């Protein structure tokens, strides 16, 4: 029964956020679960035959889209299977479509992301013709301040996932470190998507996905 209440709350918050993002120029879809989100992503949002770049994302991993993207139906810049990671991420900036998750969304239609090298937030800001963001309802917060706080709170998990040798991997808490292995180097706030109509696309999923 508790899960029913969570799903109810997720739907209400997800659809409220949808309205705000749509008003700010995003194309937005709602999916009840990851299977529906995967079908929307591959069947509606992403045409076959296009070049595709990727941002590191546990939500995309949960949707299990990588095996499909590696087929001849797509021209994938595969950051997970390459000889030169920097070169692939640079090439991804010129992809027709860029797929990624989000670190935080606000109920008012803002998106917040933090990066290590900056390749993901660079692509979100400018380069690829289309950005497709997939995000669970756990990413939705009420205010921009809460979004930035959320980004810092989840940073230790991302550092742990990527084997970064940072203080937060030992303590579980952000120390705002000043070391070469620091992962939190570039913060991007996307306030509005009106500038390039149709560029930003968002699938909100009524599940807790990613960090």
Secondary structure as GFF3:
##gff-version 3
##sequence-region A 1 211
A	DSSP	alpha_helix	2	23	.	.	.	ID=ss1
A	DSSP	beta_strand	27	31	.	.	.	ID=ss2
A	DSSP	alpha_helix	34	40	.	.	.	ID=ss3
A	DSSP	pi_helix	41	45	.	.	.	ID=ss4
A	DSSP	beta_strand	51	54	.	.	.	ID=ss5
A	DSSP	alpha_helix	58	63	.	.	.	ID=ss6
A	DSSP	alpha_helix	66	69	.	.	.	ID=ss7
A	DSSP	beta_strand	75	76	.	.	.	ID=ss8
A	DSSP	alpha_helix	85	92	.	.	.	ID=ss9
A	DSSP	beta_strand	97	100	.	.	.	ID=ss10
A	DSSP	beta_strand	104	106	.	.	.	ID=ss11
A	DSSP	beta_strand	111	115	.	.	.	ID=ss12
A	DSSP	alpha_helix	119	125	.	.	.	ID=ss13
A	DSSP	beta_strand	130	136	.	.	.	ID=ss14
A	DSSP	three_ten_helix	137	139	.	.	.	ID=ss15
A	DSSP	beta_strand	140	141	.	.	.	ID=ss16
A	DSSP	alpha_helix	144	161	.	.	.	ID=ss17
A	DSSP	alpha_helix	167	171	.	.	.	ID=ss18
A	DSSP	beta_strand	186	190	.	.	.	ID=ss19
A	DSSP	beta_strand	200	205	.	.	.	ID=ss20
###
